[in-house]
């Protein structure tokens, strides 16, 4: 499993995963089946299945905004890329009457989200693969953009003003709230 906090879309656009140190990707070989995990404050999404078609290589092309990650592996979709949330793993564990395996996978992901590469057992990989097949949605980057745009449209300056009034201060509690208020007002 390859992990990222914010670059899943970039990885999937270029079919490349990058790291800043070579040893983080050294155990990935051509033909390996991998999944991409994006863990951040908004969600825990898993993408796949993907097959590695080029093992560790060095490339100085900048594809990750403001990041280096020049040590890379390349992959291709095995079939249509599917996406699931971490909770879908738990749901599939309940449905398959194998909660222990799926809780172990969720714990593995959560405890190692700071790593670039997490090695899975065959049972763990098969469980994720089957969850993607049974519960997953087809990955569509445009859906993510549209979702973000609709979320931004719900932000209004009255909410920001009211939020900051609760703090009983005459000013804004954060500079970012003030900037947002000025832009939207």
C-alpha positions in Angstrom: 0.0 0.0 0.0 1.3 3.4 -1.0 0.3 6.3 1.3 -0.1 10.0 0.8 -1.7 12.9 2.7 -2.8 15.0 -0.3 -1.4 13.8 -3.6 -3.7 10.9 -4.6 -5.1 12.8 -7.6 -1.7 13.7 -8.8 -0.5 10.1 -8.4 -3.5 8.8 -10.3 -3.2 11.4 -13.0 0.5 10.5 -13.7 0.3 6.9 -12.7 3.3 7.6 -10.6 4.0 7.5 -6.9 6.9 9.5 -5.5 9.0 9.6 -2.3 11.8 11.7 -1.1 14.0 8.7 -0.1 14.8 5.6 -2.3 14.6 3.1 0.6 10.9 3.8 1.1 10.1 2.3 -2.3 12.9 -0.3 -2.6 10.7 -3.3 -1.8 8.2 -2.7 -4.6 8.7 -4.8 -7.7 7.3 -4.9 -11.2 4.0 -6.9 -11.2 3.2 -6.1 -7.5 -0.5 -5.1 -6.9 -0.7 -1.9 -4.9 -3.4 0.3 -3.5 -3.1 4.0 -2.9 -4.2 5.4 0.5 -4.8 9.0 1.1 -5.2 9.8 4.8 -5.9 13.4 5.9 -8.1 15.4 8.1 -11.1 15.1 5.7 -11.1 11.4 4.8 -9.3 8.1 4.5 -9.7 6.9 0.9 -8.2 3.9 -0.7 -7.8 3.7 -4.5 -7.0 0.7 -6.7 -6.3 -1.9 -7.8 -3.0 -0.9 -9.4 -0.2 -3.0 -10.8 3.4 -1.7 -10.7 4.9 -1.6 -14.2 8.1 0.2 -13.4 10.0 -0.3 -10.2 12.1 2.2 -8.4 13.5 5.0 -10.6 14.8 8.5 -10.2 13.1 11.4 -12.1 13.5 15.1 -11.5 10.3 16.2 -13.3 8.2 18.1 -10.8 4.7 16.7 -10.8 3.9 17.2 -7.1 3.2 20.8 -6.3 6.0 22.4 -4.3 7.4 18.9 -3.5 10.3 16.9 -4.7 9.5 13.2 -4.4 12.0 12.3 -7.2 12.3 8.5 -6.2 9.3 6.9 -7.9 7.4 3.8 -9.0 5.0 3.7 -11.9 1.8 1.8 -12.0 -1.2 1.1 -14.2 -4.8 0.3 -13.3 -5.6 -3.4 -13.4 -9.1 -2.4 -14.3 -11.2 0.7 -13.7 -9.9 2.4 -10.6 -12.2 2.2 -7.6 -12.3 4.2 -4.4 -13.5 3.3 -1.0 -13.4 5.0 2.4 -11.9 3.3 5.5 -15.3 2.7 6.9 -16.2 0.6 3.8 -13.5 -1.9 5.0 -15.3 -2.2 8.3 -18.7 -2.6 6.6 -17.3 -5.3 4.4 -15.8 -7.0 7.5 -19.3 -7.1 9.0 -20.9 -8.4 5.8 -18.3 -11.1 5.3 -18.4 -12.1 9.0 -14.6 -11.4 9.3 -14.4 -8.2 11.3 -11.1 -9.1 12.9 -9.3 -9.1 9.6 -10.7 -5.8 8.5 -10.1 -4.1 11.9 -6.5 -5.3 11.6 -6.2 -3.7 8.2 -7.8 -0.4 9.4 -5.4 -0.4 12.4 -2.4 -1.1 10.0 -3.3 1.8 7.8 -4.0 4.2 10.7 -0.8 3.3 12.6 1.4 3.5 9.6 -0.1 6.4 7.7 3.2 8.3 8.0 5.0 5.7 6.0 5.3 5.8 2.2 4.9 2.1 1.7 3.1 -0.5 3.9 3.6 -4.2 3.1 0.4 -6.2 3.2 -0.2 -10.0 3.6 -2.0 -11.8 0.8 -5.1 -12.0 3.0 -5.0 -8.2 3.7 -4.5 -7.4 0.0 -7.3 -9.8 -1.1 -9.7 -8.2 1.5 -9.0 -4.7 0.2 -9.3 -5.9 -3.4 -12.6 -7.5 -2.7 -13.9 -4.5 -0.8 -13.0 -2.3 -3.8 -14.9 -4.6 -6.1 -18.0 -5.0 -4.0 -18.4 -1.6 -2.4 -16.1 0.8 -4.3 -17.2 3.5 -6.7 -15.4 4.3 -9.9 -12.8 6.9 -9.3 -13.6 10.2 -11.1 -11.4 13.1 -10.4 -14.0 15.6 -11.7 -16.4 14.5 -8.9 -13.8 15.5 -6.3 -13.4 19.0 -7.9 -17.2 19.5 -8.1 -17.6 18.4 -4.5 -14.9 20.9 -3.4 -16.6 23.7 -5.3 -20.0 23.0 -3.8 -18.4 22.9 -0.3 -16.8 26.3 -0.9 -20.1 27.8 -2.1 -21.7 27.0 1.3 -19.2 29.2 3.2 -20.6 32.7 3.8 -19.4 35.8 5.6 -22.3 35.7 8.1 -21.2 32.3 9.4 -17.6 33.6 9.8 -18.8 36.7 11.6 -21.0 34.7 14.0 -18.3 32.1 14.6 -15.9 34.8 15.7 -18.5 36.7 17.9 -18.8 33.5 20.0 -15.2 34.1 21.1 -16.4 37.5 22.6 -13.6 39.3 20.8 -13.9 42.4 18.7 -11.5 41.0 16.1 -11.3 37.7 14.2 -9.9 34.7 16.0 -7.7 33.8 13.1 -6.1 35.6 10.2 -7.5 33.1 7.8 -11.1 33.8 9.0 -10.4 37.5 8.5 -9.1 37.0 5.0 -12.0 34.8 4.0 -14.5 37.3 5.4 -12.9 40.1 3.4 -12.8 38.0 0.2 -16.5 36.9 0.5 -17.9 40.2 1.7 
